[in-house]
Amino acid sequence: MPFFVKGTDTSGTISLRRDSAGAAIKKAKELLGDGCWDIEITGPDGQARELAEFEALQSVAADRNG
């Protein structure tokens, strides 16, 4: 299942693909640390979400799945 991470920096928009939610969150945090803004993750459902919202949804899903 692909996850797309998008962020903006002074050069323009960066769009990257990751194969798991964990990898997408990790890359989004790296982009944030590198000074990017407007970071969002689009999951397999096609919904684009800000990093914090996406991370919270993944945490809830992990709690449900035990």
CHARMM-style PDB file with segment names, atoms N, HN, CA, C and O in Angstrom:
ATOM      1  N   MET     1       0.843  -1.182   0.000  1.00  0.00      PROA
ATOM      2  CA  MET     1       0.000   0.000   0.000  1.00  0.00      PROA
ATOM      3  C   MET     1       0.887   1.243   0.000  1.00  0.00      PROA
ATOM      4  O   MET     1       1.695   1.423   0.910  1.00  0.00      PROA
ATOM      5  N   PRO     2       0.748   2.074  -0.978  1.00  0.00      PROA
ATOM      6  CA  PRO     2       1.602   3.261  -1.024  1.00  0.00      PROA
ATOM      7  C   PRO     2       1.085   4.398  -0.132  1.00  0.00      PROA
ATOM      8  O   PRO     2      -0.118   4.594   0.039  1.00  0.00      PROA
ATOM      9  N   PHE     3       2.036   5.124   0.415  1.00  0.00      PROA
ATOM     10  HN  PHE     3       3.014   4.965   0.275  1.00  0.00      PROA
ATOM     11  CA  PHE     3       1.778   6.332   1.174  1.00  0.00      PROA
ATOM     12  C   PHE     3       2.609   7.426   0.527  1.00  0.00      PROA
ATOM     13  O   PHE     3       3.777   7.208   0.202  1.00  0.00      PROA
ATOM     14  N   PHE     4       2.027   8.584   0.338  1.00  0.00      PROA
ATOM     15  HN  PHE     4       1.078   8.761   0.601  1.00  0.00      PROA
ATOM     16  CA  PHE     4       2.730   9.688  -0.301  1.00  0.00      PROA
ATOM     17  C   PHE     4       2.938  10.801   0.718  1.00  0.00      PROA
ATOM     18  O   PHE     4       1.999  11.234   1.386  1.00  0.00      PROA
ATOM     19  N   VAL     5       4.175  11.251   0.825  1.00  0.00      PROA
ATOM     20  HN  VAL     5       4.938  10.899   0.283  1.00  0.00      PROA
ATOM     21  CA  VAL     5       4.551  12.315   1.747  1.00  0.00      PROA
ATOM     22  C   VAL     5       4.870  13.542   0.907  1.00  0.00      PROA
ATOM     23  O   VAL     5       5.671  13.482  -0.027  1.00  0.00      PROA
ATOM     24  N   LYS     6       4.238  14.645   1.249  1.00  0.00      PROA
ATOM     25  HN  LYS     6       3.587  14.693   2.007  1.00  0.00      PROA
ATOM     26  CA  LYS     6       4.452  15.881   0.493  1.00  0.00      PROA
ATOM     27  C   LYS     6       4.798  17.007   1.452  1.00  0.00      PROA
ATOM     28  O   LYS     6       4.195  17.143   2.517  1.00  0.00      PROA
ATOM     29  N   GLY     7       5.766  17.803   1.065  1.00  0.00      PROA
ATOM     30  HN  GLY     7       6.256  17.693   0.200  1.00  0.00      PROA
ATOM     31  CA  GLY     7       6.150  18.964   1.854  1.00  0.00      PROA
ATOM     32  C   GLY     7       6.654  20.059   0.934  1.00  0.00      PROA
ATOM     33  O   GLY     7       6.933  19.821  -0.241  1.00  0.00      PROA
ATOM     34  N   THR     8       6.767  21.245   1.472  1.00  0.00      PROA
ATOM     35  HN  THR     8       6.541  21.439   2.426  1.00  0.00      PROA
ATOM     36  CA  THR     8       7.230  22.391   0.701  1.00  0.00      PROA
ATOM     37  C   THR     8       8.481  22.963   1.360  1.00  0.00      PROA
ATOM     38  O   THR     8       8.566  23.072   2.583  1.00  0.00      PROA
ATOM     39  N   ASP     9       9.445  23.324   0.522  1.00  0.00      PROA
ATOM     40  HN  ASP     9       9.376  23.235  -0.472  1.00  0.00      PROA
ATOM     41  CA  ASP     9      10.615  24.038   1.012  1.00  0.00      PROA
ATOM     42  C   ASP     9      10.885  25.210   0.074  1.00  0.00      PROA
ATOM     43  O   ASP     9      10.072  25.501  -0.804  1.00  0.00      PROA
ATOM     44  N   THR    10      11.996  25.870   0.248  1.00  0.00      PROA
ATOM     45  HN  THR    10      12.656  25.633   0.961  1.00  0.00      PROA
ATOM     46  CA  THR    10      12.273  27.063  -0.553  1.00  0.00      PROA
ATOM     47  C   THR    10      12.462  26.751  -2.034  1.00  0.00      PROA
ATOM     48  O   THR    10      12.375  27.652  -2.869  1.00  0.00      PROA
ATOM     49  N   SER    11      12.717  25.497  -2.370  1.00  0.00      PROA
ATOM     50  HN  SER    11      12.787  24.765  -1.693  1.00  0.00      PROA
ATOM     51  CA  SER    11      12.885  25.097  -3.773  1.00  0.00      PROA
ATOM     52  C   SER    11      11.571  24.708  -4.438  1.00  0.00      PROA
ATOM     53  O   SER    11      11.492  24.646  -5.665  1.00  0.00      PROA
ATOM     54  N   GLY    12      10.549  24.448  -3.646  1.00  0.00      PROA
ATOM     55  HN  GLY    12      10.613  24.498  -2.649  1.00  0.00      PROA
ATOM     56  CA  GLY    12       9.257  24.031  -4.190  1.00  0.00      PROA
ATOM     57  C   GLY    12       8.686  22.860  -3.404  1.00  0.00      PROA
ATOM     58  O   GLY    12       8.979  22.691  -2.220  1.00  0.00      PROA
ATOM     59  N   THR    13       7.876  22.060  -4.067  1.00  0.00      PROA
ATOM     60  HN  THR    13       7.638  22.197  -5.029  1.00  0.00      PROA
ATOM     61  CA  THR    13       7.197  20.938  -3.431  1.00  0.00      PROA
ATOM     62  C   THR    13       7.996  19.651  -3.612  1.00  0.00      PROA
ATOM     63  O   THR    13       8.507  19.361  -4.694  1.00  0.00      PROA
ATOM     64  N   ILE    14       8.087  18.898  -2.537  1.00  0.00      PROA
ATOM     65  HN  ILE    14       7.672  19.133  -1.659  1.00  0.00      PROA
ATOM     66  CA  ILE    14       8.749  17.599  -2.529  1.00  0.00      PROA
ATOM     67  C   ILE    14       7.659  16.554  -2.348  1.00  0.00      PROA
ATOM     68  O   ILE    14       6.821  16.684  -1.455  1.00  0.00      PROA
ATOM     69  N   SER    15       7.659  15.532  -3.174  1.00  0.00      PROA
ATOM     70  HN  SER    15       8.339  15.427  -3.899  1.00  0.00      PROA
ATOM     71  CA  SER    15       6.678  14.457  -3.063  1.00  0.00      PROA
ATOM     72  C   SER    15       7.419  13.133  -3.106  1.00  0.00      PROA
ATOM     73  O   SER    15       8.161  12.852  -4.047  1.00  0.00      PROA
ATOM     74  N   LEU    16       7.209  12.321  -2.076  1.00  0.00      PROA
ATOM     75  HN  LEU    16       6.605  12.549  -1.312  1.00  0.00      PROA
ATOM     76  CA  LEU    16       7.911  11.056  -1.938  1.00  0.00      PROA
ATOM     77  C   LEU    16       6.930   9.919  -1.671  1.00  0.00      PROA
ATOM     78  O   LEU    16       5.865  10.134  -1.092  1.00  0.00      PROA
ATOM     79  N   ARG    17       7.287   8.732  -2.086  1.00  0.00      PROA
ATOM     80  HN  ARG    17       8.152   8.558  -2.556  1.00  0.00      PROA
ATOM     81  CA  ARG    17       6.441   7.554  -1.851  1.00  0.00      PROA
ATOM     82  C   ARG    17       7.117   6.656  -0.824  1.00  0.00      PROA
ATOM     83  O   ARG    17       8.327   6.436  -0.874  1.00  0.00      PROA
ATOM     84  N   ARG    18       6.326   6.144   0.098  1.00  0.00      PROA
ATOM     85  HN  ARG    18       5.343   6.322   0.138  1.00  0.00      PROA
ATOM     86  CA  ARG    18       6.799   5.171   1.073  1.00  0.00      PROA
ATOM     87  C   ARG    18       5.813   4.005   1.102  1.00  0.00      PROA
ATOM     88  O   ARG    18       4.630   4.171   0.804  1.00  0.00      PROA
ATOM     89  N   ASP    19       6.316   2.826   1.464  1.00  0.00      PROA
ATOM     90  HN  ASP    19       7.277   2.691   1.706  1.00  0.00      PROA
ATOM     91  CA  ASP    19       5.492   1.612   1.419  1.00  0.00      PROA
ATOM     92  C   ASP    19       4.742   1.304   2.708  1.00  0.00      PROA
ATOM     93  O   ASP    19       3.897   0.409   2.723  1.00  0.00      PROA
ATOM     94  N   SER    20       5.027   2.015   3.776  1.00  0.00      PROA
ATOM     95  HN  SER    20       5.713   2.742   3.764  1.00  0.00      PROA
ATOM     96  CA  SER    20       4.320   1.754   5.032  1.00  0.00      PROA
ATOM     97  C   SER    20       4.019   3.070   5.737  1.00  0.00      PROA
ATOM     98  O   SER    20       4.647   4.096   5.474  1.00  0.00      PROA
ATOM     99  N   ALA    21       3.045   3.015   6.637  1.00  0.00      PROA
ATOM    100  HN  ALA    21       2.534   2.181   6.851  1.00  0.00      PROA
ATOM    101  CA  ALA    21       2.672   4.207   7.400  1.00  0.00      PROA
ATOM    102  C   ALA    21       3.830   4.670   8.270  1.00  0.00      PROA
ATOM    103  O   ALA    21       4.084   5.870   8.380  1.00  0.00      PROA
ATOM    104  N   GLY    22       4.533   3.727   8.887  1.00  0.00      PROA
ATOM    105  HN  GLY    22       4.327   2.752   8.797  1.00  0.00      PROA
ATOM    106  CA  GLY    22       5.658   4.073   9.744  1.00  0.00      PROA
ATOM    107  C   GLY    22       6.758   4.789   8.978  1.00  0.00      PROA
ATOM    108  O   GLY    22       7.325   5.768   9.463  1.00  0.00      PROA
ATOM    109  N   ALA    23       7.059   4.297   7.778  1.00  0.00      PROA
ATOM    110  HN  ALA    23       6.598   3.501   7.384  1.00  0.00      PROA
ATOM    111  CA  ALA    23       8.090   4.926   6.957  1.00  0.00      PROA
ATOM    112  C   ALA    23       7.647   6.310   6.503  1.00  0.00      PROA
ATOM    113  O   ALA    23       8.467   7.222   6.406  1.00  0.00      PROA
ATOM    114  N   ALA    24       6.364   6.473   6.226  1.00  0.00      PROA
ATOM    115  HN  ALA    24       5.697   5.731   6.305  1.00  0.00      PROA
ATOM    116  CA  ALA    24       5.840   7.781   5.811  1.00  0.00      PROA
ATOM    117  C   ALA    24       5.944   8.787   6.958  1.00  0.00      PROA
ATOM    118  O   ALA    24       6.326   9.937   6.742  1.00  0.00      PROA
ATOM    119  N   ILE    25       5.610   8.361   8.160  1.00  0.00      PROA
ATOM    120  HN  ILE    25       5.300   7.426   8.335  1.00  0.00      PROA
ATOM    121  CA  ILE    25       5.708   9.241   9.329  1.00  0.00      PROA
ATOM    122  C   ILE    25       7.162   9.627   9.570  1.00  0.00      PROA
ATOM    123  O   ILE    25       7.468  10.790   9.830  1.00  0.00      PROA
ATOM    124  N   LYS    26       8.053   8.646   9.483  1.00  0.00      PROA
ATOM    125  HN  LYS    26       7.804   7.701   9.273  1.00  0.00      PROA
ATOM    126  CA  LYS    26       9.478   8.931   9.683  1.00  0.00      PROA
ATOM    127  C   LYS    26       9.978   9.959   8.670  1.00  0.00      PROA
ATOM    128  O   LYS    26      10.670  10.904   9.046  1.00  0.00      PROA
ATOM    129  N   LYS    27       9.641   9.791   7.402  1.00  0.00      PROA
ATOM    130  HN  LYS    27       9.079   9.023   7.096  1.00  0.00      PROA
ATOM    131  CA  LYS    27      10.089  10.721   6.367  1.00  0.00      PROA
ATOM    132  C   LYS    27       9.471  12.098   6.581  1.00  0.00      PROA
ATOM    133  O   LYS    27      10.148  13.108   6.395  1.00  0.00      PROA
ATOM    134  N   ALA    28       8.205  12.157   6.966  1.00  0.00      PROA
ATOM    135  HN  ALA    28       7.655  11.336   7.117  1.00  0.00      PROA
ATOM    136  CA  ALA    28       7.553  13.442   7.212  1.00  0.00      PROA
ATOM    137  C   ALA    28       8.263  14.193   8.336  1.00  0.00      PROA
ATOM    138  O   ALA    28       8.449  15.407   8.250  1.00  0.00      PROA
ATOM    139  N   LYS    29       8.657  13.483   9.383  1.00  0.00      PROA
ATOM    140  HN  LYS    29       8.506  12.497   9.453  1.00  0.00      PROA
ATOM    141  CA  LYS    29       9.381  14.115  10.488  1.00  0.00      PROA
ATOM    142  C   LYS    29      10.760  14.595  10.032  1.00  0.00      PROA
ATOM    143  O   LYS    29      11.223  15.653  10.460  1.00  0.00      PROA
ATOM    144  N   GLU    30      11.415  13.820   9.163  1.00  0.00      PROA
ATOM    145  HN  GLU    30      11.038  12.961   8.815  1.00  0.00      PROA
ATOM    146  CA  GLU    30      12.707  14.244   8.615  1.00  0.00      PROA
ATOM    147  C   GLU    30      12.551  15.525   7.798  1.00  0.00      PROA
ATOM    148  O   GLU    30      13.363  16.444   7.912  1.00  0.00      PROA
ATOM    149  N   LEU    31      11.507  15.582   6.979  1.00  0.00      PROA
ATOM    150  HN  LEU    31      10.847  14.837   6.886  1.00  0.00      PROA
ATOM    151  CA  LEU    31      11.260  16.788   6.187  1.00  0.00      PROA
ATOM    152  C   LEU    31      11.011  17.992   7.095  1.00  0.00      PROA
ATOM    153  O   LEU    31      11.511  19.088   6.841  1.00  0.00      PROA
ATOM    154  N   LEU    32      10.241  17.775   8.142  1.00  0.00      PROA
ATOM    155  HN  LEU    32       9.835  16.885   8.348  1.00  0.00      PROA
ATOM    156  CA  LEU    32       9.961  18.837   9.103  1.00  0.00      PROA
ATOM    157  C   LEU    32      11.264  19.331   9.735  1.00  0.00      PROA
ATOM    158  O   LEU    32      11.477  20.534   9.881  1.00  0.00      PROA
ATOM    159  N   GLY    33      12.123  18.396  10.104  1.00  0.00      PROA
ATOM    160  HN  GLY    33      11.950  17.418   9.986  1.00  0.00      PROA
ATOM    161  CA  GLY    33      13.409  18.751  10.690  1.00  0.00      PROA
ATOM    162  C   GLY    33      14.329  19.476   9.721  1.00  0.00      PROA
ATOM    163  O   GLY    33      15.198  20.244  10.132  1.00  0.00      PROA
ATOM    164  N   ASP    34      14.132  19.227   8.435  1.00  0.00      PROA
ATOM    165  HN  ASP    34      13.426  18.603   8.101  1.00  0.00      PROA
ATOM    166  CA  ASP    34      14.931  19.883   7.403  1.00  0.00      PROA
ATOM    167  C   ASP    34      14.391  21.257   7.021  1.00  0.00      PROA
ATOM    168  O   ASP    34      14.939  21.921   6.141  1.00  0.00      PROA
ATOM    169  N   GLY    35      13.316  21.682   7.681  1.00  0.00      PROA
ATOM    170  HN  GLY    35      12.870  21.142   8.395  1.00  0.00      PROA
ATOM    171  CA  GLY    35      12.784  23.020   7.436  1.00  0.00      PROA
ATOM    172  C   GLY    35      11.620  23.083   6.463  1.00  0.00      PROA
ATOM    173  O   GLY    35      11.231  24.174   6.047  1.00  0.00      PROA
ATOM    174  N   CYS    36      11.058  21.949   6.092  1.00  0.00      PROA
ATOM    175  HN  CYS    36      11.374  21.062   6.431  1.00  0.00      PROA
ATOM    176  CA  CYS    36       9.887  21.953   5.203  1.00  0.00      PROA
ATOM    177  C   CYS    36       8.635  22.351   5.973  1.00  0.00      PROA
ATOM    178  O   CYS    36       8.589  22.247   7.199  1.00  0.00      PROA
ATOM    179  N   TRP    37       7.637  22.803   5.254  1.00  0.00      PROA
ATOM    180  HN  TRP    37       7.675  22.888   4.258  1.00  0.00      PROA
ATOM    181  CA  TRP    37       6.352  23.150   5.852  1.00  0.00      PROA
ATOM    182  C   TRP    37       5.241  22.575   4.986  1.00  0.00      PROA
ATOM    183  O   TRP    37       5.505  21.993   3.933  1.00  0.00      PROA
ATOM    184  N   ASP    38       4.003  22.735   5.427  1.00  0.00      PROA
ATOM    185  HN  ASP    38       3.788  23.208   6.282  1.00  0.00      PROA
ATOM    186  CA  ASP    38       2.830  22.173   4.739  1.00  0.00      PROA
ATOM    187  C   ASP    38       3.016  20.681   4.448  1.00  0.00      PROA
ATOM    188  O   ASP    38       2.730  20.216   3.345  1.00  0.00      PROA
ATOM    189  N   ILE    39       3.491  19.950   5.433  1.00  0.00      PROA
ATOM    190  HN  ILE    39       3.724  20.328   6.329  1.00  0.00      PROA
ATOM    191  CA  ILE    39       3.748  18.523   5.264  1.00  0.00      PROA
ATOM    192  C   ILE    39       2.444  17.765   5.452  1.00  0.00      PROA
ATOM    193  O   ILE    39       1.709  17.984   6.415  1.00  0.00      PROA
ATOM    194  N   GLU    40       2.175  16.870   4.514  1.00  0.00      PROA
ATOM    195  HN  GLU    40       2.771  16.692   3.732  1.00  0.00      PROA
ATOM    196  CA  GLU    40       0.990  16.025   4.614  1.00  0.00      PROA
ATOM    197  C   GLU    40       1.301  14.641   4.083  1.00  0.00      PROA
ATOM    198  O   GLU    40       2.199  14.445   3.264  1.00  0.00      PROA
ATOM    199  N   ILE    41       0.526  13.686   4.578  1.00  0.00      PROA
ATOM    200  HN  ILE    41      -0.203  13.844   5.244  1.00  0.00      PROA
ATOM    201  CA  ILE    41       0.662  12.296   4.157  1.00  0.00      PROA
ATOM    202  C   ILE    41      -0.662  11.856   3.563  1.00  0.00      PROA
ATOM    203  O   ILE    41      -1.718  12.047   4.166  1.00  0.00      PROA
ATOM    204  N   THR    42      -0.600  11.267   2.381  1.00  0.00      PROA
ATOM    205  HN  THR    42       0.258  11.112   1.891  1.00  0.00      PROA
ATOM    206  CA  THR    42      -1.780  10.708   1.735  1.00  0.00      PROA
ATOM    207  C   THR    42      -1.672   9.192   1.832  1.00  0.00      PROA
ATOM    208  O   THR    42      -0.708   8.591   1.357  1.00  0.00      PROA
ATOM    209  N   GLY    43      -2.674   8.588   2.451  1.00  0.00      PROA
ATOM    210  HN  GLY    43      -3.457   9.076   2.837  1.00  0.00      PROA
ATOM    211  CA  GLY    43      -2.683   7.140   2.623  1.00  0.00      PROA
ATOM    212  C   GLY    43      -3.391   6.445   1.487  1.00  0.00      PROA
ATOM    213  O   GLY    43      -3.849   7.094   0.546  1.00  0.00      PROA
ATOM    214  N   PRO    44      -3.485   5.127   1.565  1.00  0.00      PROA
ATOM    215  CA  PRO    44      -4.145   4.341   0.523  1.00  0.00      PROA
ATOM    216  C   PRO    44      -5.609   4.729   0.302  1.00  0.00      PROA
ATOM    217  O   PRO    44      -6.168   4.467  -0.763  1.00  0.00      PROA
ATOM    218  N   ASP    45      -6.226   5.352   1.307  1.00  0.00      PROA
ATOM    219  HN  ASP    45      -5.772   5.564   2.172  1.00  0.00      PROA
ATOM    220  CA  ASP    45      -7.626   5.775   1.168  1.00  0.00      PROA
ATOM    221  C   ASP    45      -7.762   7.043   0.322  1.00  0.00      PROA
ATOM    222  O   ASP    45      -8.874   7.458  -0.006  1.00  0.00      PROA
ATOM    223  N   GLY    46      -6.619   7.660  -0.033  1.00  0.00      PROA
ATOM    224  HN  GLY    46      -5.716   7.323   0.233  1.00  0.00      PROA
ATOM    225  CA  GLY    46      -6.643   8.857  -0.867  1.00  0.00      PROA
ATOM    226  C   GLY    46      -6.824  10.156  -0.105  1.00  0.00      PROA
ATOM    227  O   GLY    46      -6.848  11.227  -0.712  1.00  0.00      PROA
ATOM    228  N   GLN    47      -6.952  10.084   1.217  1.00  0.00      PROA
ATOM    229  HN  GLN    47      -6.933   9.214   1.710  1.00  0.00      PROA
ATOM    230  CA  GLN    47      -7.150  11.280   2.029  1.00  0.00      PROA
ATOM    231  C   GLN    47      -5.806  11.871   2.441  1.00  0.00      PROA
ATOM    232  O   GLN    47      -4.972  11.173   3.017  1.00  0.00      PROA
ATOM    233  N   ALA    48      -5.593  13.138   2.153  1.00  0.00      PROA
ATOM    234  HN  ALA    48      -6.270  13.706   1.685  1.00  0.00      PROA
ATOM    235  CA  ALA    48      -4.384  13.835   2.578  1.00  0.00      PROA
ATOM    236  C   ALA    48      -4.611  14.386   3.982  1.00  0.00      PROA
ATOM    237  O   ALA    48      -5.616  15.044   4.250  1.00  0.00      PROA
ATOM    238  N   ARG    49      -3.658  14.107   4.874  1.00  0.00      PROA
ATOM    239  HN  ARG    49      -2.841  13.573   4.656  1.00  0.00      PROA
ATOM    240  CA  ARG    49      -3.771  14.557   6.259  1.00  0.00      PROA
ATOM    241  C   ARG    49      -2.450  15.165   6.710  1.00  0.00      PROA
ATOM    242  O   ARG    49      -1.377  14.759   6.266  1.00  0.00      PROA
ATOM    243  N   GLU    50      -2.552  16.149   7.601  1.00  0.00      PROA
ATOM    244  HN  GLU    50      -3.424  16.479   7.962  1.00  0.00      PROA
ATOM    245  CA  GLU    50      -1.354  16.724   8.194  1.00  0.00      PROA
ATOM    246  C   GLU    50      -0.673  15.656   9.034  1.00  0.00      PROA
ATOM    247  O   GLU    50      -1.309  14.695   9.464  1.00  0.00      PROA
ATOM    248  N   LEU    51       0.619  15.828   9.264  1.00  0.00      PROA
ATOM    249  HN  LEU    51       1.136  16.610   8.914  1.00  0.00      PROA
ATOM    250  CA  LEU    51       1.413  14.832   9.979  1.00  0.00      PROA
ATOM    251  C   LEU    51       0.792  14.464  11.326  1.00  0.00      PROA
ATOM    252  O   LEU    51       0.634  13.280  11.622  1.00  0.00      PROA
ATOM    253  N   ALA    52       0.443  15.440  12.136  1.00  0.00      PROA
ATOM    254  HN  ALA    52       0.572  16.402  11.895  1.00  0.00      PROA
ATOM    255  CA  ALA    52      -0.091  15.161  13.473  1.00  0.00      PROA
ATOM    256  C   ALA    52      -1.383  14.357  13.398  1.00  0.00      PROA
ATOM    257  O   ALA    52      -1.573  13.419  14.172  1.00  0.00      PROA
ATOM    258  N   GLU    53      -2.266  14.712  12.482  1.00  0.00      PROA
ATOM    259  HN  GLU    53      -2.112  15.474  11.854  1.00  0.00      PROA
ATOM    260  CA  GLU    53      -3.527  13.994  12.334  1.00  0.00      PROA
ATOM    261  C   GLU    53      -3.276  12.569  11.858  1.00  0.00      PROA
ATOM    262  O   GLU    53      -3.877  11.630  12.378  1.00  0.00      PROA
ATOM    263  N   PHE    54      -2.404  12.400  10.884  1.00  0.00      PROA
ATOM    264  HN  PHE    54      -1.915  13.163  10.461  1.00  0.00      PROA
ATOM    265  CA  PHE    54      -2.093  11.072  10.363  1.00  0.00      PROA
ATOM    266  C   PHE    54      -1.484  10.202  11.456  1.00  0.00      PROA
ATOM    267  O   PHE    54      -1.842   9.034  11.606  1.00  0.00      PROA
ATOM    268  N   GLU    55      -0.564  10.781  12.212  1.00  0.00      PROA
ATOM    269  HN  GLU    55      -0.273  11.730  12.090  1.00  0.00      PROA
ATOM    270  CA  GLU    55       0.089  10.039  13.293  1.00  0.00      PROA
ATOM    271  C   GLU    55      -0.927   9.615  14.357  1.00  0.00      PROA
ATOM    272  O   GLU    55      -0.860   8.496  14.865  1.00  0.00      PROA
ATOM    273  N   ALA    56      -1.865  10.500  14.694  1.00  0.00      PROA
ATOM    274  HN  ALA    56      -1.920  11.409  14.280  1.00  0.00      PROA
ATOM    275  CA  ALA    56      -2.895  10.172  15.682  1.00  0.00      PROA
ATOM    276  C   ALA    56      -3.790   9.040  15.181  1.00  0.00      PROA
ATOM    277  O   ALA    56      -4.132   8.139  15.947  1.00  0.00      PROA
ATOM    278  N   LEU    57      -4.170   9.078  13.910  1.00  0.00      PROA
ATOM    279  HN  LEU    57      -3.892   9.810  13.287  1.00  0.00      PROA
ATOM    280  CA  LEU    57      -5.006   8.013  13.348  1.00  0.00      PROA
ATOM    281  C   LEU    57      -4.268   6.679  13.357  1.00  0.00      PROA
ATOM    282  O   LEU    57      -4.873   5.642  13.630  1.00  0.00      PROA
ATOM    283  N   GLN    58      -2.985   6.690  13.065  1.00  0.00      PROA
ATOM    284  HN  GLN    58      -2.494   7.532  12.843  1.00  0.00      PROA
ATOM    285  CA  GLN    58      -2.201   5.460  13.079  1.00  0.00      PROA
ATOM    286  C   GLN    58      -2.084   4.903  14.492  1.00  0.00      PROA
ATOM    287  O   GLN    58      -2.096   3.688  14.689  1.00  0.00      PROA
ATOM    288  N   SER    59      -1.971   5.794  15.475  1.00  0.00      PROA
ATOM    289  HN  SER    59      -1.961   6.781  15.315  1.00  0.00      PROA
ATOM    290  CA  SER    59      -1.897   5.372  16.870  1.00  0.00      PROA
ATOM    291  C   SER    59      -3.190   4.700  17.316  1.00  0.00      PROA
ATOM    292  O   SER    59      -3.170   3.679  18.003  1.00  0.00      PROA
ATOM    293  N   VAL    60      -4.318   5.291  16.914  1.00  0.00      PROA
ATOM    294  HN  VAL    60      -4.334   6.120  16.356  1.00  0.00      PROA
ATOM    295  CA  VAL    60      -5.625   4.708  17.249  1.00  0.00      PROA
ATOM    296  C   VAL    60      -5.776   3.350  16.585  1.00  0.00      PROA
ATOM    297  O   VAL    60      -6.244   2.401  17.215  1.00  0.00      PROA
ATOM    298  N   ALA    61      -5.386   3.245  15.319  1.00  0.00      PROA
ATOM    299  HN  ALA    61      -5.006   4.016  14.808  1.00  0.00      PROA
ATOM    300  CA  ALA    61      -5.486   1.977  14.597  1.00  0.00      PROA
ATOM    301  C   ALA    61      -4.602   0.917  15.249  1.00  0.00      PROA
ATOM    302  O   ALA    61      -5.001  -0.244  15.346  1.00  0.00      PROA
ATOM    303  N   ALA    62      -3.419   1.298  15.692  1.00  0.00      PROA
ATOM    304  HN  ALA    62      -3.095   2.241  15.613  1.00  0.00      PROA
ATOM    305  CA  ALA    62      -2.508   0.343  16.357  1.00  0.00      PROA
ATOM    306  C   ALA    62      -3.100  -0.127  17.683  1.00  0.00      PROA
ATOM    307  O   ALA    62      -2.975  -1.299  18.038  1.00  0.00      PROA
ATOM    308  N   ASP    63      -3.744   0.780  18.415  1.00  0.00      PROA
ATOM    309  HN  ASP    63      -3.846   1.732  18.127  1.00  0.00      PROA
ATOM    310  CA  ASP    63      -4.383   0.395  19.681  1.00  0.00      PROA
ATOM    311  C   ASP    63      -5.513  -0.597  19.440  1.00  0.00      PROA
ATOM    312  O   ASP    63      -5.686  -1.541  20.211  1.00  0.00      PROA
ATOM    313  N   ARG    64      -6.274  -0.392  18.383  1.00  0.00      PROA
ATOM    314  HN  ARG    64      -6.133   0.375  17.756  1.00  0.00      PROA
ATOM    315  CA  ARG    64      -7.383  -1.301  18.072  1.00  0.00      PROA
ATOM    316  C   ARG    64      -6.887  -2.697  17.686  1.00  0.00      PROA
ATOM    317  O   ARG    64      -7.484  -3.715  18.033  1.00  0.00      PROA
ATOM    318  N   ASN    65      -5.771  -2.701  16.954  1.00  0.00      PROA
ATOM    319  HN  ASN    65      -5.285  -1.874  16.672  1.00  0.00      PROA
ATOM    320  CA  ASN    65      -5.251  -3.975  16.460  1.00  0.00      PROA
ATOM    321  C   ASN    65      -4.379  -4.697  17.470  1.00  0.00      PROA
ATOM    322  O   ASN    65      -3.942  -5.826  17.247  1.00  0.00      PROA
ATOM    323  N   GLY    66      -4.133  -4.015  18.598  1.00  0.00      PROA
ATOM    324  HN  GLY    66      -4.489  -3.097  18.779  1.00  0.00      PROA
ATOM    325  CA  GLY    66      -3.409  -4.621  19.696  1.00  0.00      PROA
ATOM    326  C   GLY    66      -2.004  -4.854  19.399  1.00  0.00      PROA
ATOM    327  OT1 GLY    66      -1.270  -5.364  20.245  1.00  0.00      PROA
TER     328      GLY     66
END
